[in-house]
Amino acid sequence: MAATETVNNVPTDVESIVNRWVVDYYMFVAVEFFKNARYEDFCAIRDVLNSALLLPLDSTDVMPAKIRVLQFLSRINDGENLGEININAFINNTQCYVT
Protein backbone atom coordinates (compact mmCIF):
# COMPACT_ATOMS: atom_id res chain seq x y z
CA MET A 1 0.00 0.00 0.00
CA ALA A 2 1.50 3.30 -1.05
CA ALA A 3 1.64 6.17 1.39
CA THR A 4 -0.41 9.17 0.40
CA GLU A 5 -0.30 12.66 1.74
CA THR A 6 -2.31 15.79 1.07
CA VAL A 7 -0.28 18.79 -0.06
CA ASN A 8 -2.16 22.00 -0.85
CA ASN A 9 -5.42 20.00 -0.82
CA VAL A 10 -4.09 17.64 -3.53
CA PRO A 11 -3.53 13.97 -2.63
CA THR A 12 0.07 12.99 -3.34
CA ASP A 13 1.51 9.51 -3.73
CA VAL A 14 4.64 9.82 -1.61
CA GLU A 15 6.11 6.48 -2.72
CA SER A 16 6.12 7.40 -6.41
CA ILE A 17 7.74 10.76 -5.68
CA VAL A 18 10.48 9.19 -3.55
CA ASN A 19 11.06 6.55 -6.23
CA ARG A 20 11.51 9.33 -8.79
CA TRP A 21 14.13 10.94 -6.52
CA VAL A 22 15.91 7.59 -6.20
CA VAL A 23 15.92 7.16 -9.99
CA ASP A 24 17.18 10.74 -10.48
CA TYR A 25 20.01 10.15 -8.00
CA TYR A 26 21.08 6.84 -9.51
CA MET A 27 20.88 8.28 -13.04
CA PHE A 28 23.31 11.00 -11.96
CA VAL A 29 25.62 8.41 -10.36
CA ALA A 30 25.49 6.18 -13.46
CA VAL A 31 26.47 9.05 -15.77
CA GLU A 32 29.32 10.04 -13.44
CA PHE A 33 30.63 6.46 -13.35
CA PHE A 34 30.48 6.27 -17.13
CA LYS A 35 32.27 9.62 -17.55
CA ASN A 36 35.01 8.49 -15.17
CA ALA A 37 35.44 5.12 -16.96
CA ARG A 38 34.19 3.16 -13.94
CA TYR A 39 32.35 0.71 -16.15
CA GLU A 40 31.84 -2.07 -13.59
CA ASP A 41 30.29 0.45 -11.21
CA PHE A 42 28.19 1.80 -14.08
CA CYS A 43 26.83 -1.69 -14.76
CA ALA A 44 26.03 -2.21 -11.08
CA ILE A 45 24.11 1.08 -10.89
CA ARG A 46 22.36 0.26 -14.17
CA ASP A 47 21.11 -2.98 -12.57
CA VAL A 48 19.84 -1.02 -9.56
CA LEU A 49 18.07 1.39 -11.91
CA ASN A 50 16.48 -1.46 -13.85
CA SER A 51 14.91 -2.62 -10.59
CA ALA A 52 13.98 0.90 -9.44
CA LEU A 53 12.23 1.62 -12.74
CA LEU A 54 9.81 -1.24 -12.05
CA LEU A 55 8.47 0.53 -8.95
CA PRO A 56 5.63 3.08 -9.05
CA LEU A 57 7.25 6.21 -10.42
CA ASP A 58 6.10 9.82 -10.54
CA SER A 59 6.07 10.87 -14.18
CA THR A 60 8.04 13.87 -15.41
CA ASP A 61 8.60 15.22 -18.89
CA VAL A 62 12.35 14.47 -18.74
CA MET A 63 12.16 10.90 -17.40
CA PRO A 64 11.92 9.27 -20.87
CA ALA A 65 15.02 11.22 -21.97
CA LYS A 66 16.93 10.09 -18.87
CA ILE A 67 15.98 6.49 -19.55
CA ARG A 68 17.07 6.89 -23.17
CA VAL A 69 20.48 8.25 -22.07
CA LEU A 70 20.91 5.26 -19.77
CA GLN A 71 20.00 2.90 -22.61
CA PHE A 72 22.42 4.67 -24.95
CA LEU A 73 25.31 4.52 -22.47
CA SER A 74 24.52 0.86 -21.80
CA ARG A 75 24.67 0.06 -25.50
CA ILE A 76 28.02 1.83 -25.78
CA ASN A 77 29.34 0.00 -22.73
CA ASP A 78 28.07 -3.37 -23.95
CA GLY A 79 29.06 -2.71 -27.57
CA GLU A 80 25.62 -3.78 -28.85
CA ASN A 81 23.87 -2.48 -31.98
CA LEU A 82 25.75 0.81 -31.96
CA GLY A 83 24.59 1.83 -35.42
CA GLU A 84 20.95 0.85 -34.95
CA ILE A 85 18.20 2.83 -33.26
CA ASN A 86 14.77 1.29 -32.82
CA ILE A 87 12.55 4.15 -31.65
CA ASN A 88 9.46 1.92 -31.43
CA ALA A 89 11.16 -0.40 -28.95
CA PHE A 90 12.22 2.64 -26.92
CA ILE A 91 8.68 4.01 -26.81
CA ASN A 92 7.29 0.64 -25.73
CA ASN A 93 9.98 0.17 -23.07
CA THR A 94 9.64 3.61 -21.51
CA GLN A 95 5.85 3.49 -21.37
CA CYS A 96 6.03 0.67 -18.84
CA TYR A 97 8.43 2.66 -16.62
CA VAL A 98 6.45 5.87 -16.29
CA THR A 99 3.02 5.93 -14.65
Biopython code that builds the backbone (N, CA, C, O; Angstrom):
import numpy as np
from Bio.PDB.StructureBuilder import StructureBuilder

atoms = [
    (1, "MET", "N", (0.840, -1.171, 0.000)),
    (1, "MET", "CA", (0.000, 0.000, 0.000)),
    (1, "MET", "C", (0.885, 1.235, 0.000)),
    (1, "MET", "O", (1.751, 1.376, 0.863)),
    (2, "ALA", "N", (0.686, 2.096, -0.922)),
    (2, "ALA", "CA", (1.495, 3.298, -1.054)),
    (2, "ALA", "C", (1.015, 4.355, -0.070)),
    (2, "ALA", "O", (-0.182, 4.508, 0.173)),
    (3, "ALA", "N", (1.973, 5.076, 0.487)),
    (3, "ALA", "CA", (1.639, 6.168, 1.388)),
    (3, "ALA", "C", (1.152, 7.352, 0.574)),
    (3, "ALA", "O", (1.718, 7.693, -0.465)),
    (4, "THR", "N", (0.086, 7.970, 1.069)),
    (4, "THR", "CA", (-0.406, 9.167, 0.402)),
    (4, "THR", "C", (-0.441, 10.299, 1.406)),
    (4, "THR", "O", (-0.582, 10.082, 2.610)),
    (5, "GLU", "N", (-0.311, 11.484, 0.902)),
    (5, "GLU", "CA", (-0.296, 12.664, 1.739)),
    (5, "GLU", "C", (-1.009, 13.768, 0.980)),
    (5, "GLU", "O", (-0.994, 13.798, -0.250)),
    (6, "THR", "N", (-1.633, 14.673, 1.716)),
    (6, "THR", "CA", (-2.307, 15.786, 1.071)),
    (6, "THR", "C", (-1.423, 17.019, 1.167)),
    (6, "THR", "O", (-1.059, 17.455, 2.259)),
    (7, "VAL", "N", (-1.082, 17.575, 0.011)),
    (7, "VAL", "CA", (-0.276, 18.789, -0.059)),
    (7, "VAL", "C", (-1.084, 19.809, -0.839)),
    (7, "VAL", "O", (-1.461, 19.566, -1.985)),
    (8, "ASN", "N", (-1.351, 20.956, -0.214)),
    (8, "ASN", "CA", (-2.165, 22.001, -0.851)),
    (8, "ASN", "C", (-3.494, 21.441, -1.344)),
    (8, "ASN", "O", (-3.936, 21.752, -2.450)),
    (9, "ASN", "N", (-4.125, 20.614, -0.514)),
    (9, "ASN", "CA", (-5.423, 19.999, -0.817)),
    (9, "ASN", "C", (-5.394, 19.058, -2.017)),
    (9, "ASN", "O", (-6.446, 18.755, -2.580)),
    (10, "VAL", "N", (-4.216, 18.590, -2.418)),
    (10, "VAL", "CA", (-4.091, 17.642, -3.527)),
    (10, "VAL", "C", (-3.456, 16.367, -2.979)),
    (10, "VAL", "O", (-2.349, 16.417, -2.442)),
    (11, "PRO", "N", (-4.139, 15.219, -3.104)),
    (11, "PRO", "CA", (-3.529, 13.973, -2.634)),
    (11, "PRO", "C", (-2.255, 13.656, -3.428)),
    (11, "PRO", "O", (-2.231, 13.768, -4.654)),
    (12, "THR", "N", (-1.216, 13.266, -2.721)),
    (12, "THR", "CA", (0.073, 12.991, -3.341)),
    (12, "THR", "C", (0.518, 11.583, -2.982)),
    (12, "THR", "O", (0.437, 11.180, -1.821)),
    (13, "ASP", "N", (0.982, 10.841, -3.962)),
    (13, "ASP", "CA", (1.514, 9.507, -3.733)),
    (13, "ASP", "C", (2.991, 9.650, -3.383)),
    (13, "ASP", "O", (3.836, 9.818, -4.263)),
    (14, "VAL", "N", (3.288, 9.582, -2.103)),
    (14, "VAL", "CA", (4.643, 9.815, -1.611)),
    (14, "VAL", "C", (5.620, 8.788, -2.172)),
    (14, "VAL", "O", (6.742, 9.138, -2.540)),
    (15, "GLU", "N", (5.210, 7.539, -2.239)),
    (15, "GLU", "CA", (6.107, 6.480, -2.715)),
    (15, "GLU", "C", (6.597, 6.756, -4.135)),
    (15, "GLU", "O", (7.785, 6.598, -4.416)),
    (16, "SER", "N", (5.708, 7.164, -5.027)),
    (16, "SER", "CA", (6.122, 7.396, -6.413)),
    (16, "SER", "C", (7.047, 8.603, -6.529)),
    (16, "SER", "O", (7.920, 8.638, -7.397)),
    (17, "ILE", "N", (6.860, 9.589, -5.661)),
    (17, "ILE", "CA", (7.743, 10.762, -5.676)),
    (17, "ILE", "C", (9.131, 10.377, -5.178)),
    (17, "ILE", "O", (10.137, 10.753, -5.780)),
    (18, "VAL", "N", (9.186, 9.633, -4.086)),
    (18, "VAL", "CA", (10.483, 9.194, -3.551)),
    (18, "VAL", "C", (11.189, 8.286, -4.551)),
    (18, "VAL", "O", (12.404, 8.386, -4.722)),
    (19, "ASN", "N", (10.453, 7.409, -5.210)),
    (19, "ASN", "CA", (11.056, 6.546, -6.231)),
    (19, "ASN", "C", (11.642, 7.373, -7.366)),
    (19, "ASN", "O", (12.701, 7.033, -7.894)),
    (20, "ARG", "N", (10.970, 8.456, -7.749)),
    (20, "ARG", "CA", (11.511, 9.334, -8.788)),
    (20, "ARG", "C", (12.825, 9.959, -8.326)),
    (20, "ARG", "O", (13.773, 10.060, -9.105)),
    (21, "TRP", "N", (12.883, 10.377, -7.059)),
    (21, "TRP", "CA", (14.127, 10.936, -6.523)),
    (21, "TRP", "C", (15.244, 9.903, -6.556)),
    (21, "TRP", "O", (16.380, 10.218, -6.910)),
    (22, "VAL", "N", (14.918, 8.672, -6.187)),
    (22, "VAL", "CA", (15.913, 7.591, -6.205)),
    (22, "VAL", "C", (16.427, 7.381, -7.622)),
    (22, "VAL", "O", (17.633, 7.259, -7.834)),
    (23, "VAL", "N", (15.522, 7.338, -8.589)),
    (23, "VAL", "CA", (15.925, 7.162, -9.989)),
    (23, "VAL", "C", (16.777, 8.340, -10.446)),
    (23, "VAL", "O", (17.791, 8.140, -11.115)),
    (24, "ASP", "N", (16.386, 9.560, -10.098)),
    (24, "ASP", "CA", (17.179, 10.736, -10.475)),
    (24, "ASP", "C", (18.595, 10.646, -9.907)),
    (24, "ASP", "O", (19.571, 10.919, -10.606)),
    (25, "TYR", "N", (18.698, 10.263, -8.635)),
    (25, "TYR", "CA", (20.012, 10.153, -8.005)),
    (25, "TYR", "C", (20.867, 9.091, -8.698)),
    (25, "TYR", "O", (22.020, 9.348, -9.046)),
    (26, "TYR", "N", (20.304, 7.909, -8.897)),
    (26, "TYR", "CA", (21.082, 6.838, -9.513)),
    (26, "TYR", "C", (21.400, 7.118, -10.980)),
    (26, "TYR", "O", (22.422, 6.650, -11.482)),
    (27, "MET", "N", (20.556, 7.863, -11.672)),
    (27, "MET", "CA", (20.881, 8.284, -13.041)),
    (27, "MET", "C", (22.127, 9.166, -13.026)),
    (27, "MET", "O", (23.038, 8.990, -13.835)),
    (28, "PHE", "N", (22.151, 10.121, -12.090)),
    (28, "PHE", "CA", (23.313, 10.996, -11.962)),
    (28, "PHE", "C", (24.568, 10.179, -11.667)),
    (28, "PHE", "O", (25.610, 10.395, -12.285)),
    (29, "VAL", "N", (24.470, 9.246, -10.728)),
    (29, "VAL", "CA", (25.616, 8.411, -10.358)),
    (29, "VAL", "C", (26.075, 7.574, -11.553)),
    (29, "VAL", "O", (27.276, 7.447, -11.792)),
    (30, "ALA", "N", (25.141, 7.007, -12.299)),
    (30, "ALA", "CA", (25.491, 6.180, -13.462)),
    (30, "ALA", "C", (26.255, 6.991, -14.502)),
    (30, "ALA", "O", (27.258, 6.523, -15.040)),
    (31, "VAL", "N", (25.788, 8.199, -14.786)),
    (31, "VAL", "CA", (26.473, 9.049, -15.768)),
    (31, "VAL", "C", (27.868, 9.415, -15.271)),
    (31, "VAL", "O", (28.819, 9.418, -16.054)),
    (32, "GLU", "N", (28.004, 9.721, -13.997)),
    (32, "GLU", "CA", (29.324, 10.042, -13.442)),
    (32, "GLU", "C", (30.271, 8.849, -13.545)),
    (32, "GLU", "O", (31.432, 9.015, -13.920)),
    (33, "PHE", "N", (29.795, 7.656, -13.219)),
    (33, "PHE", "CA", (30.629, 6.464, -13.346)),
    (33, "PHE", "C", (31.053, 6.252, -14.790)),
    (33, "PHE", "O", (32.208, 5.915, -15.053)),
    (34, "PHE", "N", (30.139, 6.445, -15.720)),
    (34, "PHE", "CA", (30.477, 6.265, -17.129)),
    (34, "PHE", "C", (31.515, 7.298, -17.568)),
    (34, "PHE", "O", (32.480, 6.956, -18.251)),
    (35, "LYS", "N", (31.320, 8.561, -17.178)),
    (35, "LYS", "CA", (32.266, 9.621, -17.554)),
    (35, "LYS", "C", (33.661, 9.357, -17.000)),
    (35, "LYS", "O", (34.660, 9.702, -17.630)),
    (36, "ASN", "N", (33.726, 8.744, -15.823)),
    (36, "ASN", "CA", (35.011, 8.486, -15.169)),
    (36, "ASN", "C", (35.552, 7.094, -15.470)),
    (36, "ASN", "O", (36.463, 6.617, -14.792)),
    (37, "ALA", "N", (34.990, 6.440, -16.491)),
    (37, "ALA", "CA", (35.442, 5.123, -16.959)),
    (37, "ALA", "C", (35.379, 4.058, -15.866)),
    (37, "ALA", "O", (36.200, 3.140, -15.843)),
    (38, "ARG", "N", (34.420, 4.177, -14.974)),
    (38, "ARG", "CA", (34.191, 3.164, -13.940)),
    (38, "ARG", "C", (33.056, 2.266, -14.423)),
    (38, "ARG", "O", (31.941, 2.307, -13.905)),
    (39, "TYR", "N", (33.372, 1.458, -15.427)),
    (39, "TYR", "CA", (32.349, 0.715, -16.148)),
    (39, "TYR", "C", (31.700, -0.395, -15.328)),
    (39, "TYR", "O", (30.510, -0.662, -15.493)),
    (40, "GLU", "N", (32.455, -1.043, -14.450)),
    (40, "GLU", "CA", (31.844, -2.066, -13.588)),
    (40, "GLU", "C", (30.841, -1.427, -12.636)),
    (40, "GLU", "O", (29.757, -1.964, -12.408)),
    (41, "ASP", "N", (31.212, -0.276, -12.083)),
    (41, "ASP", "CA", (30.290, 0.447, -11.206)),
    (41, "ASP", "C", (29.071, 0.935, -11.991)),
    (41, "ASP", "O", (27.949, 0.908, -11.485)),
    (42, "PHE", "N", (29.297, 1.379, -13.227)),
    (42, "PHE", "CA", (28.191, 1.802, -14.084)),
    (42, "PHE", "C", (27.201, 0.654, -14.273)),
    (42, "PHE", "O", (25.990, 0.851, -14.167)),
    (43, "CYS", "N", (27.709, -0.530, -14.551)),
    (43, "CYS", "CA", (26.832, -1.693, -14.761)),
    (43, "CYS", "C", (26.061, -2.044, -13.492)),
    (43, "CYS", "O", (24.892, -2.424, -13.559)),
    (44, "ALA", "N", (26.713, -1.918, -12.338)),
    (44, "ALA", "CA", (26.033, -2.211, -11.076)),
    (44, "ALA", "C", (24.895, -1.217, -10.829)),
    (44, "ALA", "O", (23.801, -1.612, -10.426)),
    (45, "ILE", "N", (25.152, 0.059, -11.068)),
    (45, "ILE", "CA", (24.114, 1.077, -10.885)),
    (45, "ILE", "C", (23.005, 0.891, -11.916)),
    (45, "ILE", "O", (21.831, 1.088, -11.604)),
    (46, "ARG", "N", (23.365, 0.518, -13.128)),
    (46, "ARG", "CA", (22.358, 0.255, -14.167)),
    (46, "ARG", "C", (21.413, -0.854, -13.714)),
    (46, "ARG", "O", (20.207, -0.774, -13.948)),
    (47, "ASP", "N", (21.953, -1.891, -13.067)),
    (47, "ASP", "CA", (21.111, -2.979, -12.567)),
    (47, "ASP", "C", (20.172, -2.487, -11.464)),
    (47, "ASP", "O", (19.010, -2.891, -11.402)),
    (48, "VAL", "N", (20.684, -1.614, -10.595)),
    (48, "VAL", "CA", (19.840, -1.020, -9.555)),
    (48, "VAL", "C", (18.719, -0.208, -10.202)),
    (48, "VAL", "O", (17.563, -0.290, -9.788)),
    (49, "LEU", "N", (19.074, 0.575, -11.219)),
    (49, "LEU", "CA", (18.075, 1.388, -11.913)),
    (49, "LEU", "C", (17.029, 0.528, -12.609)),
    (49, "LEU", "O", (15.846, 0.870, -12.607)),
    (50, "ASN", "N", (17.447, -0.571, -13.199)),
    (50, "ASN", "CA", (16.477, -1.458, -13.845)),
    (50, "ASN", "C", (15.436, -1.944, -12.846)),
    (50, "ASN", "O", (14.261, -2.078, -13.187)),
    (51, "SER", "N", (15.858, -2.205, -11.625)),
    (51, "SER", "CA", (14.905, -2.617, -10.587)),
    (51, "SER", "C", (14.061, -1.438, -10.109)),
    (51, "SER", "O", (12.854, -1.572, -9.908)),
    (52, "ALA", "N", (14.699, -0.287, -9.927)),
    (52, "ALA", "CA", (13.979, 0.896, -9.441)),
    (52, "ALA", "C", (12.921, 1.360, -10.435)),
    (52, "ALA", "O", (11.878, 1.878, -10.036)),
    (53, "LEU", "N", (13.183, 1.178, -11.720)),
    (53, "LEU", "CA", (12.232, 1.623, -12.735)),
    (53, "LEU", "C", (10.976, 0.752, -12.787)),
    (53, "LEU", "O", (10.001, 1.115, -13.444)),
    (54, "LEU", "N", (10.992, -0.378, -12.109)),
    (54, "LEU", "CA", (9.810, -1.237, -12.052)),
    (54, "LEU", "C", (8.848, -0.823, -10.942)),
    (54, "LEU", "O", (7.710, -1.289, -10.895)),
    (55, "LEU", "N", (9.305, 0.050, -10.053)),
    (55, "LEU", "CA", (8.470, 0.525, -8.952)),
    (55, "LEU", "C", (7.543, 1.635, -9.439)),
    (55, "LEU", "O", (7.786, 2.221, -10.494)),
    (56, "PRO", "N", (6.477, 1.932, -8.681)),
    (56, "PRO", "CA", (5.635, 3.078, -9.052)),
    (56, "PRO", "C", (6.489, 4.342, -9.101)),
    (56, "PRO", "O", (7.261, 4.619, -8.183)),
    (57, "LEU", "N", (6.344, 5.095, -10.174)),
    (57, "LEU", "CA", (7.251, 6.215, -10.422)),
    (57, "LEU", "C", (6.460, 7.438, -10.839)),
    (57, "LEU", "O", (5.628, 7.370, -11.743)),
    (58, "ASP", "N", (6.720, 8.556, -10.181)),
    (58, "ASP", "CA", (6.095, 9.822, -10.538)),
    (58, "ASP", "C", (6.604, 10.251, -11.909)),
    (58, "ASP", "O", (7.813, 10.314, -12.133)),
    (59, "SER", "N", (5.703, 10.540, -12.808)),
    (59, "SER", "CA", (6.066, 10.871, -14.184)),
    (59, "SER", "C", (6.525, 12.322, -14.305)),
    (59, "SER", "O", (5.926, 13.229, -13.726)),
    (60, "THR", "N", (7.595, 12.522, -15.066)),
    (60, "THR", "CA", (8.038, 13.870, -15.413)),
    (60, "THR", "C", (8.292, 13.903, -16.906)),
    (60, "THR", "O", (8.400, 12.862, -17.554)),
    (61, "ASP", "N", (8.385, 15.103, -17.441)),
    (61, "ASP", "CA", (8.597, 15.220, -18.886)),
    (61, "ASP", "C", (10.008, 14.827, -19.305)),
    (61, "ASP", "O", (10.231, 14.532, -20.479)),
    (62, "VAL", "N", (10.966, 14.815, -18.383)),
    (62, "VAL", "CA", (12.347, 14.473, -18.736)),
    (62, "VAL", "C", (12.713, 13.016, -18.440)),
    (62, "VAL", "O", (13.786, 12.558, -18.833)),
    (63, "MET", "N", (11.839, 12.290, -17.757)),
    (63, "MET", "CA", (12.160, 10.905, -17.402)),
    (63, "MET", "C", (12.419, 10.028, -18.628)),
    (63, "MET", "O", (13.384, 9.264, -18.613)),
    (64, "PRO", "N", (11.608, 10.098, -19.690)),
    (64, "PRO", "CA", (11.925, 9.272, -20.870)),
    (64, "PRO", "C", (13.297, 9.590, -21.462)),
    (64, "PRO", "O", (13.989, 8.687, -21.933)),
    (65, "ALA", "N", (13.697, 10.855, -21.444)),
    (65, "ALA", "CA", (15.021, 11.223, -21.965)),
    (65, "ALA", "C", (16.123, 10.641, -21.082)),
    (65, "ALA", "O", (17.140, 10.173, -21.593)),
    (66, "LYS", "N", (15.934, 10.666, -19.782)),
    (66, "LYS", "CA", (16.928, 10.092, -18.872)),
    (66, "LYS", "C", (17.071, 8.591, -19.105)),
    (66, "LYS", "O", (18.181, 8.059, -19.121)),
    (67, "ILE", "N", (15.948, 7.924, -19.284)),
    (67, "ILE", "CA", (15.984, 6.487, -19.547)),
    (67, "ILE", "C", (16.689, 6.219, -20.866)),
    (67, "ILE", "O", (17.461, 5.266, -20.981)),
    (68, "ARG", "N", (16.427, 7.049, -21.851)),
    (68, "ARG", "CA", (17.068, 6.887, -23.167)),
    (68, "ARG", "C", (18.584, 7.074, -23.063)),
    (68, "ARG", "O", (19.338, 6.337, -23.698)),
    (69, "VAL", "N", (19.035, 8.046, -22.275)),
    (69, "VAL", "CA", (20.477, 8.250, -22.069)),
    (69, "VAL", "C", (21.086, 7.012, -21.422)),
    (69, "VAL", "O", (22.154, 6.557, -21.831)),
    (70, "LEU", "N", (20.415, 6.471, -20.422)),
    (70, "LEU", "CA", (20.914, 5.258, -19.769)),
    (70, "LEU", "C", (20.996, 4.103, -20.762)),
    (70, "LEU", "O", (21.976, 3.358, -20.767)),
    (71, "GLN", "N", (19.974, 3.952, -21.603)),
    (71, "GLN", "CA", (19.996, 2.895, -22.615)),
    (71, "GLN", "C", (21.142, 3.115, -23.601)),
    (71, "GLN", "O", (21.825, 2.165, -23.983)),
    (72, "PHE", "N", (21.350, 4.354, -24.007)),
    (72, "PHE", "CA", (22.417, 4.675, -24.953)),
    (72, "PHE", "C", (23.789, 4.366, -24.358)),
    (72, "PHE", "O", (24.624, 3.742, -25.013)),
    (73, "LEU", "N", (24.023, 4.797, -23.125)),
    (73, "LEU", "CA", (25.306, 4.520, -22.474)),
    (73, "LEU", "C", (25.497, 3.019, -22.264)),
    (73, "LEU", "O", (26.614, 2.514, -22.374)),
    (74, "SER", "N", (24.424, 2.313, -21.966)),
    (74, "SER", "CA", (24.516, 0.860, -21.797)),
    (74, "SER", "C", (24.901, 0.180, -23.098)),
    (74, "SER", "O", (25.705, -0.751, -23.106)),
    (75, "ARG", "N", (24.326, 0.645, -24.193)),
    (75, "ARG", "CA", (24.666, 0.063, -25.496)),
    (75, "ARG", "C", (26.124, 0.335, -25.839)),
    (75, "ARG", "O", (26.805, -0.538, -26.376)),
    (76, "ILE", "N", (26.605, 1.525, -25.540)),
    (76, "ILE", "CA", (28.018, 1.830, -25.780)),
    (76, "ILE", "C", (28.886, 0.920, -24.918)),
    (76, "ILE", "O", (29.841, 0.319, -25.411)),
    (77, "ASN", "N", (28.557, 0.819, -23.643)),
    (77, "ASN", "CA", (29.340, -0.001, -22.727)),
    (77, "ASN", "C", (29.340, -1.468, -23.153)),
    (77, "ASN", "O", (30.375, -2.133, -23.100)),
    (78, "ASP", "N", (28.192, -1.966, -23.569)),
    (78, "ASP", "CA", (28.073, -3.373, -23.950)),
    (78, "ASP", "C", (28.503, -3.631, -25.385)),
    (78, "ASP", "O", (28.703, -4.781, -25.777)),
    (79, "GLY", "N", (28.649, -2.559, -26.178)),
    (79, "GLY", "CA", (29.058, -2.712, -27.568)),
    (79, "GLY", "C", (28.001, -3.351, -28.440)),
    (79, "GLY", "O", (28.335, -4.040, -29.404)),
    (80, "GLU", "N", (26.719, -3.137, -28.122)),
    (80, "GLU", "CA", (25.622, -3.778, -28.847)),
    (80, "GLU", "C", (24.919, -2.801, -29.778)),
    (80, "GLU", "O", (24.570, -1.694, -29.369)),
    (81, "ASN", "N", (24.710, -3.206, -31.028)),
    (81, "ASN", "CA", (23.872, -2.479, -31.983)),
    (81, "ASN", "C", (24.152, -0.975, -32.000)),
    (81, "ASN", "O", (23.221, -0.171, -31.952)),
    (82, "LEU", "N", (25.398, -0.605, -32.065)),
    (82, "LEU", "CA", (25.748, 0.807, -31.956)),
    (82, "LEU", "C", (25.227, 1.647, -33.113)),
    (82, "LEU", "O", (24.978, 2.840, -32.937)),
    (83, "GLY", "N", (25.057, 1.063, -34.282)),
    (83, "GLY", "CA", (24.588, 1.825, -35.424)),
    (83, "GLY", "C", (23.096, 1.741, -35.654)),
    (83, "GLY", "O", (22.595, 2.257, -36.653)),
    (84, "GLU", "N", (22.380, 1.106, -34.753)),
    (84, "GLU", "CA", (20.954, 0.849, -34.954)),
    (84, "GLU", "C", (20.142, 1.511, -33.849)),
    (84, "GLU", "O", (20.454, 1.364, -32.667)),
    (85, "ILE", "N", (19.107, 2.234, -34.234)),
    (85, "ILE", "CA", (18.201, 2.833, -33.261)),
    (85, "ILE", "C", (16.791, 2.370, -33.596)),
    (85, "ILE", "O", (16.310, 2.572, -34.711)),
    (86, "ASN", "N", (16.140, 1.753, -32.635)),
    (86, "ASN", "CA", (14.768, 1.291, -32.816)),
    (86, "ASN", "C", (13.873, 2.132, -31.913)),
    (86, "ASN", "O", (13.669, 1.794, -30.747)),
    (87, "ILE", "N", (13.344, 3.217, -32.446)),
    (87, "ILE", "CA", (12.550, 4.149, -31.648)),
    (87, "ILE", "C", (11.268, 3.508, -31.141)),
    (87, "ILE", "O", (10.799, 3.862, -30.060)),
    (88, "ASN", "N", (10.687, 2.577, -31.888)),
    (88, "ASN", "CA", (9.459, 1.918, -31.430)),
    (88, "ASN", "C", (9.709, 1.077, -30.189)),
    (88, "ASN", "O", (8.882, 1.064, -29.276)),
    (89, "ALA", "N", (10.825, 0.383, -30.140)),
    (89, "ALA", "CA", (11.164, -0.398, -28.952)),
    (89, "ALA", "C", (11.379, 0.523, -27.763)),
    (89, "ALA", "O", (10.983, 0.198, -26.644)),
    (90, "PHE", "N", (12.006, 1.673, -27.997)),
    (90, "PHE", "CA", (12.224, 2.640, -26.925)),
    (90, "PHE", "C", (10.897, 3.138, -26.364)),
    (90, "PHE", "O", (10.712, 3.199, -25.148)),
    (91, "ILE", "N", (9.978, 3.493, -27.253)),
    (91, "ILE", "CA", (8.682, 4.006, -26.810)),
    (91, "ILE", "C", (7.951, 2.950, -25.998)),
    (91, "ILE", "O", (7.380, 3.262, -24.953)),
    (92, "ASN", "N", (7.959, 1.715, -26.458)),
    (92, "ASN", "CA", (7.287, 0.640, -25.728)),
    (92, "ASN", "C", (7.944, 0.382, -24.383)),
    (92, "ASN", "O", (7.246, 0.148, -23.396)),
    (93, "ASN", "N", (9.277, 0.418, -24.321)),
    (93, "ASN", "CA", (9.984, 0.167, -23.069)),
    (93, "ASN", "C", (9.737, 1.266, -22.052)),
    (93, "ASN", "O", (9.508, 0.972, -20.878)),
    (94, "THR", "N", (9.778, 2.519, -22.468)),
    (94, "THR", "CA", (9.644, 3.610, -21.509)),
    (94, "THR", "C", (8.211, 3.786, -21.038)),
    (94, "THR", "O", (7.995, 4.323, -19.952)),
    (95, "GLN", "N", (7.237, 3.359, -21.805)),
    (95, "GLN", "CA", (5.852, 3.486, -21.369)),
    (95, "GLN", "C", (5.589, 2.635, -20.136)),
    (95, "GLN", "O", (4.769, 3.006, -19.297)),
    (96, "CYS", "N", (6.266, 1.508, -20.013)),
    (96, "CYS", "CA", (6.035, 0.665, -18.843)),
    (96, "CYS", "C", (6.729, 1.224, -17.604)),
    (96, "CYS", "O", (6.371, 0.844, -16.490)),
    (97, "TYR", "N", (7.712, 2.115, -17.761)),
    (97, "TYR", "CA", (8.434, 2.662, -16.620)),
    (97, "TYR", "C", (7.746, 3.862, -15.993)),
    (97, "TYR", "O", (7.893, 4.095, -14.793)),
    (98, "VAL", "N", (7.005, 4.618, -16.768)),
    (98, "VAL", "CA", (6.445, 5.872, -16.286)),
    (98, "VAL", "C", (4.943, 5.713, -16.115)),
    (98, "VAL", "O", (4.242, 5.293, -17.035)),
    (99, "THR", "N", (4.453, 6.057, -14.916)),
    (99, "THR", "CA", (3.015, 5.930, -14.654)),
    (99, "THR", "C", (2.323, 7.246, -14.834)),
    (99, "THR", "O", (1.108, 7.334, -14.656)),
]
sb = StructureBuilder()
sb.init_structure("model")
sb.init_model(0)
sb.init_chain("A")
sb.init_seg("    ")
for serial, (resi, resn, name, xyz) in enumerate(atoms, 1):
    if name == "N":
        sb.init_residue(resn, " ", resi, " ")
    sb.init_atom(name, np.array(xyz, "f"), 0.0, 1.0, " ", f" {name:<3s}", serial, name[0])
structure = sb.get_structure()
